[in-house]
């Protein structure tokens, strides 16, 4: 029948493809078998597939032939229409005689092939395939319904011009009346088997998905189908044992691996081999890296059940997890406790404020796990609990009371504890830990030290170990610095004791550094201001000079120096004038008033943002004093100023409100 195609060679390649364990060879065989579907003319390919479907070949070869025939008809239907009668006769005969004895996957693929062939042939070549198949398979209603369901399902896979597709859709709509009568007859029969009824349900499901189908036509069938589904049961046999019957959700790959291990045991006790494959390991320490990866991958796939349960049942799923968690903690089952916490961790990203009651109950249960001891299972449980708490952190960050007094006290307690810094330092010094985690530990140490006064840090450095600890931290910080240009090095290393004698040179250096290296230039400008303070008898004389400079619009560069002075030097100034509180508050009011009036005139955006940072400091640190000053100023009681006070916790939003105030003031001045 097929002279150009070596059918025996194709069958041998298919069997070798499933038998070989060499990935390179399997790749070559896969490419060769894929070329088989388009290398030869359509007639020869179809003829070879029919020969390969013979009973002399194994099931994997027959399935390959069924797939090849389906894809050939789907992608080369114009060539296959000429052989429609041969294909139709072969498919109908094969399904009629072998559907009850061959593998279900082969039957399904042949049903899809017959369905897509009938779609391409309707209505010109094959006028009414539904009537033809109904006459042939009247005695096999289950097979008929499965093929009819495939006809509707394959409509989305056909590739034809839009005009022909619309014509085909019209014919299917006309045929749907016959499908309704067939399904009504099958569902109304008392002797219909459960599998036949299930095929009828699937047929209805596929046909109502067709584009343009009106559900009012299917109303009578849908009522019968819904009734059948509601009365369906797991087991069709009589008996009360079906109530507690469970269906395993293990993946098919597990059973395939089990079969291969049992079948490959040429010698030895097969019972022991089966137990080794089925049983889980008693300790995770004996698990290989490959098996551990497979276990984690399978676990992540199965963990989605908690997300689905939460979306379907809501808080009931969380209550169930808490109930199971409390029971396992009471029994001391660490592995089951860890599994439940893993499900909590998976669903934590989808929780909201409405679930706070269940989250609170869960956190109370987690507190009981603080003294679980040491061991492999205990470590896994502790890591899972910590990941769960980290997953819940998004609720703390998004809550309205995130900056409440209790939260701030809790954070202060965490960062002021010396034990935390010591543990982080021990972790940081362990070079076997991951570099990313060691840097995170170093950040935690920096947070703890930043919350303490400088004299406390120095007093704690009395012992050699503490000094070594500080030196190690500074060494790591200095090693992370990068060398910059010569201007930055010159500005940074400029000797402050010689500044009064070298003011002309410093002025020239600042002219260049403030625009090329603003951070280093600002630091030098701050040093110049502080050194110059020694030339004045009192600090108010210098600040008075600053105030006069701010009022002059032409002096842009002195304004920049003053801005950087207020940004970086307020701590030092506060220490120097701590004993002159009344004078300092007077200077504060004058400075704040000058800056607030200044931002209401024509300025560039960069200058407004710099001035807004100074206002941000004043309004955040001295809220009461600044409100008193604003009450006596124009626009001091405007809604924009009130909005600025609300944003004193967010510098970015505060800058935006200051820019809006500047724009509104300029518009009102122009009008």
Secondary structure in CASP SS format (residue, H / E / C, confidence):
PFRMAT SS
TARGET T0000
AUTHOR 0000-0000-0000
METHOD secondary structure of the structure
MODEL  1
X C 1.00
X C 1.00
X C 1.00
X C 1.00
X C 1.00
X C 1.00
X H 1.00
X H 1.00
X H 1.00
X H 1.00
X H 1.00
X H 1.00
X H 1.00
X H 1.00
X H 1.00
X H 1.00
X H 1.00
X H 1.00
X H 1.00
X C 1.00
X C 1.00
X C 1.00
X H 1.00
X H 1.00
X H 1.00
X H 1.00
X H 1.00
X H 1.00
X H 1.00
X H 1.00
X H 1.00
X H 1.00
X H 1.00
X H 1.00
X H 1.00
X H 1.00
X H 1.00
X H 1.00
X H 1.00
X C 1.00
X C 1.00
X H 1.00
X H 1.00
X H 1.00
X H 1.00
X H 1.00
X H 1.00
X H 1.00
X H 1.00
X H 1.00
X H 1.00
X H 1.00
X C 1.00
X C 1.00
X C 1.00
X C 1.00
X C 1.00
X C 1.00
X H 1.00
X H 1.00
X H 1.00
X H 1.00
X H 1.00
X H 1.00
X H 1.00
X H 1.00
X H 1.00
X H 1.00
X H 1.00
X H 1.00
X H 1.00
X H 1.00
X H 1.00
X H 1.00
X H 1.00
X C 1.00
X H 1.00
X H 1.00
X H 1.00
X H 1.00
X H 1.00
X H 1.00
X H 1.00
X H 1.00
X H 1.00
X H 1.00
X H 1.00
X H 1.00
X H 1.00
X H 1.00
X H 1.00
X H 1.00
X H 1.00
X H 1.00
X H 1.00
X H 1.00
X H 1.00
X H 1.00
X C 1.00
X C 1.00
X C 1.00
X C 1.00
X C 1.00
X H 1.00
X H 1.00
X H 1.00
X H 1.00
X H 1.00
X H 1.00
X H 1.00
X H 1.00
X H 1.00
X H 1.00
X H 1.00
X H 1.00
X H 1.00
X H 1.00
X H 1.00
X H 1.00
X H 1.00
X H 1.00
X C 1.00
X C 1.00
X C 1.00
X C 1.00
X C 1.00
X C 1.00
X C 1.00
X H 1.00
X H 1.00
X H 1.00
X H 1.00
X H 1.00
X H 1.00
X H 1.00
X H 1.00
X C 1.00
X C 1.00
X C 1.00
X C 1.00
X H 1.00
X H 1.00
X H 1.00
X H 1.00
X H 1.00
X H 1.00
X H 1.00
X H 1.00
X H 1.00
X H 1.00
X H 1.00
X H 1.00
X H 1.00
X H 1.00
X H 1.00
X H 1.00
X H 1.00
X C 1.00
X C 1.00
X C 1.00
X C 1.00
X H 1.00
X H 1.00
X H 1.00
X H 1.00
X H 1.00
X H 1.00
X H 1.00
X H 1.00
X H 1.00
X H 1.00
X H 1.00
X H 1.00
X H 1.00
X H 1.00
X H 1.00
X H 1.00
X H 1.00
X H 1.00
X H 1.00
X H 1.00
X H 1.00
X H 1.00
X H 1.00
X H 1.00
X H 1.00
X H 1.00
X H 1.00
X C 1.00
X C 1.00
X C 1.00
X C 1.00
X C 1.00
X H 1.00
X H 1.00
X H 1.00
X H 1.00
X H 1.00
X H 1.00
X H 1.00
X H 1.00
X H 1.00
X H 1.00
X H 1.00
X H 1.00
X H 1.00
X H 1.00
X C 1.00
X C 1.00
X C 1.00
X C 1.00
X C 1.00
X C 1.00
X C 1.00
X H 1.00
X H 1.00
X H 1.00
X H 1.00
X H 1.00
X H 1.00
X H 1.00
X H 1.00
X H 1.00
X H 1.00
X H 1.00
X H 1.00
X H 1.00
X H 1.00
X H 1.00
X H 1.00
X C 1.00
X C 1.00
X C 1.00
X C 1.00
X C 1.00
X C 1.00
X C 1.00
X C 1.00
X C 1.00
X H 1.00
X H 1.00
X H 1.00
X H 1.00
X H 1.00
X C 1.00
X C 1.00
X C 1.00
X C 1.00
X C 1.00
X C 1.00
X C 1.00
X H 1.00
X H 1.00
X H 1.00
X H 1.00
X H 1.00
X H 1.00
X H 1.00
X H 1.00
X H 1.00
X H 1.00
X H 1.00
X H 1.00
X C 1.00
X C 1.00
X C 1.00
X C 1.00
X C 1.00
X C 1.00
X H 1.00
X H 1.00
X H 1.00
X H 1.00
X H 1.00
X H 1.00
X H 1.00
X H 1.00
X H 1.00
X C 1.00
X C 1.00
X C 1.00
X C 1.00
X C 1.00
X H 1.00
X H 1.00
X H 1.00
X C 1.00
X C 1.00
X H 1.00
X H 1.00
X H 1.00
X H 1.00
X H 1.00
X H 1.00
X H 1.00
X H 1.00
X H 1.00
X H 1.00
X H 1.00
X H 1.00
X H 1.00
X H 1.00
X C 1.00
X H 1.00
X H 1.00
X H 1.00
X H 1.00
X H 1.00
X H 1.00
X H 1.00
X H 1.00
X H 1.00
X H 1.00
X C 1.00
X H 1.00
X H 1.00
X H 1.00
X H 1.00
X H 1.00
X H 1.00
X H 1.00
X H 1.00
X H 1.00
X H 1.00
X H 1.00
X H 1.00
X H 1.00
X H 1.00
X H 1.00
X H 1.00
X H 1.00
X C 1.00
X C 1.00
X H 1.00
X H 1.00
X H 1.00
X H 1.00
X H 1.00
X H 1.00
X H 1.00
X H 1.00
X H 1.00
X H 1.00
X H 1.00
X H 1.00
X H 1.00
X H 1.00
X H 1.00
X H 1.00
X H 1.00
X C 1.00
X C 1.00
X H 1.00
X H 1.00
X H 1.00
X H 1.00
X H 1.00
X H 1.00
X H 1.00
X H 1.00
X H 1.00
X H 1.00
X H 1.00
X H 1.00
X H 1.00
X H 1.00
X H 1.00
X C 1.00
X C 1.00
X C 1.00
X C 1.00
X C 1.00
X C 1.00
X C 1.00
X C 1.00
X H 1.00
X H 1.00
X H 1.00
X H 1.00
X H 1.00
X H 1.00
X H 1.00
X H 1.00
X H 1.00
X H 1.00
X H 1.00
X H 1.00
X H 1.00
X H 1.00
X H 1.00
X H 1.00
X C 1.00
X H 1.00
X H 1.00
X H 1.00
X H 1.00
X H 1.00
X H 1.00
X C 1.00
X C 1.00
X C 1.00
X C 1.00
X C 1.00
X C 1.00
X H 1.00
X H 1.00
X H 1.00
X H 1.00
X H 1.00
X H 1.00
X H 1.00
X H 1.00
X H 1.00
X H 1.00
X H 1.00
X C 1.00
X C 1.00
X H 1.00
X H 1.00
X H 1.00
X H 1.00
X H 1.00
X H 1.00
X H 1.00
X H 1.00
X H 1.00
X H 1.00
X H 1.00
X H 1.00
X C 1.00
X C 1.00
X C 1.00
X C 1.00
X C 1.00
X H 1.00
X H 1.00
X H 1.00
X H 1.00
X H 1.00
X H 1.00
X H 1.00
X H 1.00
X H 1.00
X H 1.00
X H 1.00
X H 1.00
X H 1.00
X H 1.00
X H 1.00
X H 1.00
X C 1.00
X C 1.00
X C 1.00
X H 1.00
X H 1.00
X H 1.00
X H 1.00
X H 1.00
X H 1.00
X C 1.00
X C 1.00
X C 1.00
X C 1.00
X H 1.00
X H 1.00
X H 1.00
X H 1.00
X H 1.00
X H 1.00
X H 1.00
X H 1.00
X H 1.00
X H 1.00
X H 1.00
X H 1.00
X H 1.00
X H 1.00
X H 1.00
X H 1.00
X C 1.00
X C 1.00
X C 1.00
X C 1.00
X C 1.00
X C 1.00
X H 1.00
X H 1.00
X H 1.00
X H 1.00
X H 1.00
X H 1.00
X H 1.00
X C 1.00
X C 1.00
X C 1.00
X H 1.00
X H 1.00
X H 1.00
X C 1.00
X H 1.00
X H 1.00
X H 1.00
X H 1.00
X H 1.00
X H 1.00
X H 1.00
X H 1.00
X H 1.00
X H 1.00
X H 1.00
X H 1.00
X H 1.00
X H 1.00
X H 1.00
X H 1.00
X H 1.00
X C 1.00
X H 1.00
X H 1.00
X H 1.00
X H 1.00
X H 1.00
X H 1.00
X H 1.00
X H 1.00
X H 1.00
X H 1.00
X H 1.00
X H 1.00
X H 1.00
X H 1.00
X H 1.00
X H 1.00
X H 1.00
X H 1.00
X C 1.00
X C 1.00
X C 1.00
X H 1.00
X H 1.00
X H 1.00
X H 1.00
X H 1.00
X H 1.00
X H 1.00
X H 1.00
X H 1.00
X H 1.00
X H 1.00
X H 1.00
X C 1.00
X C 1.00
X C 1.00
X C 1.00
X C 1.00
X H 1.00
X H 1.00
X H 1.00
X H 1.00
X H 1.00
X H 1.00
X H 1.00
X H 1.00
X H 1.00
X H 1.00
X H 1.00
X H 1.00
X H 1.00
X C 1.00
X H 1.00
X H 1.00
X H 1.00
X H 1.00
X H 1.00
X H 1.00
X H 1.00
X C 1.00
X C 1.00
X C 1.00
X C 1.00
X H 1.00
X H 1.00
X H 1.00
X H 1.00
X H 1.00
X H 1.00
X H 1.00
X H 1.00
X H 1.00
X H 1.00
X H 1.00
X H 1.00
X H 1.00
X H 1.00
X H 1.00
X H 1.00
X H 1.00
X H 1.00
X C 1.00
X C 1.00
X C 1.00
X C 1.00
X C 1.00
X C 1.00
X H 1.00
X H 1.00
X H 1.00
X H 1.00
X H 1.00
X H 1.00
X H 1.00
X H 1.00
X H 1.00
X H 1.00
X H 1.00
X H 1.00
X H 1.00
X H 1.00
X H 1.00
X H 1.00
X H 1.00
X C 1.00
X H 1.00
X H 1.00
X H 1.00
X H 1.00
X H 1.00
X H 1.00
X H 1.00
X H 1.00
X H 1.00
X C 1.00
X C 1.00
X C 1.00
X C 1.00
X C 1.00
X C 1.00
X C 1.00
X H 1.00
X H 1.00
X H 1.00
X H 1.00
X H 1.00
X H 1.00
X H 1.00
X H 1.00
X C 1.00
X C 1.00
X C 1.00
X C 1.00
X H 1.00
X H 1.00
X H 1.00
X H 1.00
X H 1.00
X H 1.00
X H 1.00
X H 1.00
X H 1.00
X H 1.00
X H 1.00
X H 1.00
X H 1.00
X H 1.00
X H 1.00
X H 1.00
X H 1.00
X H 1.00
X H 1.00
X H 1.00
X C 1.00
END
